[in-house]
């Protein structure tokens, strides 16, 4: 397939071509969340099976996507956008709170969003791995956005005198790895704890990074 088919134009059933296209795309992504994130998984799903699950035709699939990898890429970005939106909204509401309370609010919102649907965890931490160099680059790029998020908040905390002033990029990268691993293992049943206990542990780890032993506020 050299490229996607030409999109229809004009209004039909009271909706524009753009609205109909957005609806088709949403249906394909909803179906992909089910098939990729549960059973049979990305590697065992076909275009025909995805189209059937979406209630659409394979012709309509190729109007929206070139390959199933394109669908997985779009779904991975969507799942990350949901989590990022939840964390950002929580931070905006907690901006005036002390550091520990801000961090708790953000991690509680992030963890609740990521773990509310096991299919989201599978897309983010399992199905995306090892598919292609392109998706690996996308995965690392999205993880770097979380590193930037933590570094920005660490810099803000340092400016407020709540954290030691330093370059946090390496520490943030290591911390993100532990966040992802802990949430994945918890959702898989390998960690015997409540989600609140998971969040509390992550906050303790972050505060230990931001406030190392021997650091004196205002020094």
N, C-alpha and C positions, 0 to 999 in steps of 0.2 A: 504494500500500500504506500504510494509515493507521498501522499499527504491526506489531510482531512477533506471530506466532501464539502461541497459548497453549501452554506447555510441558507435556509429559506428566509425570505424577507416579507415584510408586511404584517398586518394584524390578522389574528385568527382566534375566534372564540373570546374576543375582548382582550387578548394579550398580544404584546408585541413579539417579534421574533427573538429579541434579546431576553424577554421574560420567559419565553418557552425554552430557549437554550439554557438559561440558568436553572430552570426546573428540571430539565433532563440531566444536567450535570449533577445537581443535588441528588437525584435518584440514583445515578451511577455511583456516587460517592457513598450514599447510604447503603447500597447493596455491597459495595466493596468493604465497608466497615464490618458488615456481617460475615462475608465470605473470607476476606483476608484476616480479619481479627478473630475469627472463631474457627469454623470448619467450612472448607477444607484447607484454608490458608492460601497465601498469595501464590505459592509455587504450584499448587494443584488446581487453581482456578483457571477456567478458559474464558475467552471473550463471550462465547455463547452462553455459558453458565451465568456470567455476570449480567449480561443483557437480560436473560430470563428473570433473574432475581430482581432486576430493576424494573421489569415490566416493559422493557423497550426492545428494540431490534438491534441486531449487530450493525445494520446500516447506520442507525442513530449513534451507536458507540463510536464508529469511525468519523462521525461528524464532530464529536467532542474530543476524542483522544486518538493517538496513533497506536499506542501499545498499552498493555496492562501495567507496565512499569510506570507509564505516565499517570495512571490512576493511583498507584501506590504512592508516587511522589506527591501528588496533590493531596491525598488523604493524610500523609505524614505531616505536611505543612498545616493542614486544617487542625489536626489533633494538637499540634504545638501551638497554633494560634489560640485555640480554646484555653489551654493551660496558661499561656502568656497573658491573655486577657483577664483571666481570673486572678492571677498574681498581681497584675498592674492595678486592677480595680481595688483589691484589698489594700495595696500599698497606698493608693490615693486616699482611702478612708482612714488609714492608720498613720498618715504622715506626721501628725503632731504628737504621736505617742513616743515613749522612750524606746530605745533600740530593741531591747528584748521583746517588748510587746509588738513592735512593728514586725520584727522577724517572725514571731509566732503567727501573727495575722496572715502574713504573706505565705508562709509554708503551709498553714492550715488550708488556705484557699487553693494553693497549688496542688497539694496532696489530695484534697477532696476531689478536685477536677480530674486529675490523672487517674485516680483509682476508682472513680464512680462507675466506670465501665471497663471490665477486664479487656475488652477488645481494643481500647485505646492504648493500654500498656503493651499489648502484643504488637500493635502497629509500630509504636515508638521504640520498643526495646528488643523486639524479636524479628518481625517480618522484614524490617528495613535493612537488617544486617546481611552483608555478603551478597546482595543482589547485583550490584554493579558499581563501578568506580564513580559514576555519576551520582547514585544515591548515597554512597558513602560520603562524597563531598557535601551533599545536601545535609546529611545527618550531622556532620561536623560543623557546618555553617550554622545550623540551628542551635547546636550546643554552644557555639561561640557567642550566640546572642544571650544565652543564659549567663555565660561568664561575664559578658559586658554588663548585664543587669546587676549581678552581684558586685562587680567592681565599682559601678556607679553608686550603688547604695553604700558600699564600704567607704568610698571617698566622701559621701555626704555625712556618714557617721563620724568620720575623722574630722571633718570640718566643724561638726557640732561638739567635738571633744569627747565623743562616745567610743572612739576606736583609735588604735594606733595608726598614725599616718605612714603608709608604705605602699609599694606596688603589690596588689593582691591578685594579679592575673594567674600566676602559677597555683596559688592556694585555692583560688576560685575554681580553676579547672579540675583540680583534685577533688574539691568538695562536690562539684556537680556529678562527678563519677560516683561518689559515695551515695549521693541522693538517689540517682537513678538505680543503682544496684540495690539499695535498701528497699525502695518502693516496689521494685520488681519482685524481689524475694518475698517481701511481705504479702503482696497480692497473690503470689503463687503458693502461699501457705508455709513458707520455710522459716518465717519469723513469727514467734508466738508473742504478739503484742497487739494493743489497740492502735488505731490510727493516731489518736492523741499522743500515745506514748512514742510513736514513730516521730511525730512532729516535734515533741519535746526533745528527743535525742538529737534531731537535726539542728534545732536551735542551740542546744548546748555545744555542739560541734562548731557551729558558726561563730558563736560568741567566743569560744576558745581561740579561734583563728583571729578574730578582730581584736581580742583583748589578751594578748599573750602574757605569760607569767613575767612579772617584773615591770610591766608597763604601768605607768602612773598617769592618770588623766590630767591633762594640762601641763605635763612635764615637757 
